[in-house]
């Protein structure tokens, strides 16, 4: 049953967003350990990026989502956990036992890839905001993971923040070449480089 | 359209004969093409021909299935074209409700008005009521940035993609006379002449084209392509006069008008693409680009054709 629901979610997501992914660096093999990080403007981002992955990659890829938002009711928990196999993390009140970086690193070491939105929240106006430092700490902790920038176009127009019903605009997903943390690279430099890598992909959309 | 009538059968044989000839020509051109540039051109030509097969089958199938199915097919064409149009034109989150209503209320209602044969409302719903009500939904959000541009873009999208295209199935609801292919023949006449004009302009342009006609807007279009394309498509229209409630010369002149309007339609839509920095509206139709790339000339000639028939041939 969850399998059918997942297939249905992929179909519906592709139908609504019209997405036909672009891989700048070629389609990845399923055995790569990857962290996909993208700009965030819509509830669709999650599902769209996930649906754009090839099936064998998708089955090993877990979205990282805010527990305070997606864990708030039984329904949202079952969508995030049951359907997408999300990793729910705390955005505040972080303790040694409840540490999102540690949880993400554990998931990567278990062989899952991750989907991450480093802005931390959805942008209301489509501008890509500054990145939160989590992705830097994760890159330090799991240096073998490839960090893949992803640009999501028009999804914030299909379903903007604060709206319930999508409109049929055509979206784009562009997967860029992977980044790695350089030796001795400073946190601010890396975060800005990662953000720029997402921005640079905006010229590679299909249209 | 009654497919079993002798006229319809003969017509269908002709249509598929032309497509077969086009495919055969493409096959031999592909064998003889040497330079990489020629190979690219022939490849695109053959992709276009293959898409023509599919589009012909869909249109003939819809016409044979009746006015309801024809309306649904053109509603879908409008939907896909509007989708490409809105995707390419920037809007803001405050336009969300207005856009939602455009796709899911205005578009279906327009095609329902076709089905209901409510001509008065069909003619004014988008130009008056959508014009008035859609900006209201946007203004309630209190976002004034580029307000006139945003409202104008949505209204333009609805006019070009929905209002103009809905005149094609409305041809089936014109007062009927006896025509060899029925009122479906009017749709076929319009589509064959206007799309034929596009194809013939392309072919003549490739064969003789020297002088660019609009280098800044549409670098592929040439004076030679335009002149010979429009004239030969008008001659084609004259040859198809038997489908129409008029004589040879009238059919020729109507076709000439349709082709010129269609040409300007293509040019206007090219100007919008240029401004937005895109080459094609989409990737939906192999070899042609998006839906809007295929129907731009039809958008501008369909209302004209409808009005010519409605006001000058009322008694047929």
Interface residues (C-beta under 8 A of the other chain):
Chain A: X18 X20 X124 X125 X154 X156 X157 X160 X161 X162 X163 X165 X167 X168 X169 X170 X206 X207
Chain B: X79 X83 X84 X86 X87 X88 X91 X93 X96 X99 X100 X103 X278 X280 X282 X283
